Amino acid sequence: MVTQGYTATLVAATLAISRSSLYYRKRPRGNRADRQYDEQIVVACGEKPAYGYRRVAWWLRRKENLPVNRKRVLRVMRERGLLVRSRRLRARRKKEWGRVEAAEPNQIWQTDMTKIWAGPAVGWAYLVCVIDCCTREIVGSNLSHRCRTEDALAALEQAVLERLPLGSREENLTLTTDNGTQFTSSRFLEALGGSASSIGGRRIITRKATATSNGSIAA
């Protein structure tokens, strides 16, 4: 109809098709039996045995200047049994830390910080608690509007003064914390270090995604 003098717009509207369909010409399908570059593909697989079909196609185009696409390389490698077996990456699971068990009081303490709603007059507040893993008793706590290192140290110092009035230097005390910024700060570490005013004791930082390691205080 277009060749008879009708406009493409009129013909497309009459046939209820797009105008681009009037200009479509079917292209001859490529010959899938074309084996022109099969040997070059096999040679490339021999030179690069660790390459998959995508990298082999890239290698042939970039280094050998061969006009091959990934589909042809994949077909040849599949027919010749040259496909590289994909290695499935799996996360290596390390042995998780179990729940901490203390044989006697003041042997293992755990501390953590949580955010709680303290009512409309106060708003959100941060509560730091220290628990004795043997007695399951809260031995120190601190409630404040900010989540600072000072608040974490205040709860820990309260626990030391109440449970260890003679000092914690001679006690075989282990403190377990998570990876929070308050418990990994330099000031908190100094308080547990070797200075004259430090609290003393051994400190353990739980690994990531190991909730049971600090489960006594987190539960």
Secondary structure as GFF3:
##gff-version 3
##sequence-region A 1 219
A	DSSP	alpha_helix	8	15	.	.	.	ID=ss1
A	DSSP	three_ten_helix	19	23	.	.	.	ID=ss2
A	DSSP	alpha_helix	38	47	.	.	.	ID=ss3
A	DSSP	alpha_helix	53	62	.	.	.	ID=ss4
A	DSSP	alpha_helix	70	80	.	.	.	ID=ss5
A	DSSP	beta_strand	108	117	.	.	.	ID=ss6
A	DSSP	beta_strand	124	132	.	.	.	ID=ss7
A	DSSP	beta_strand	137	144	.	.	.	ID=ss8
A	DSSP	alpha_helix	149	163	.	.	.	ID=ss9
A	DSSP	beta_strand	174	177	.	.	.	ID=ss10
A	DSSP	alpha_helix	186	191	.	.	.	ID=ss11
A	DSSP	beta_strand	202	205	.	.	.	ID=ss12
A	DSSP	three_ten_helix	211	214	.	.	.	ID=ss13
A	DSSP	alpha_helix	215	218	.	.	.	ID=ss14
###
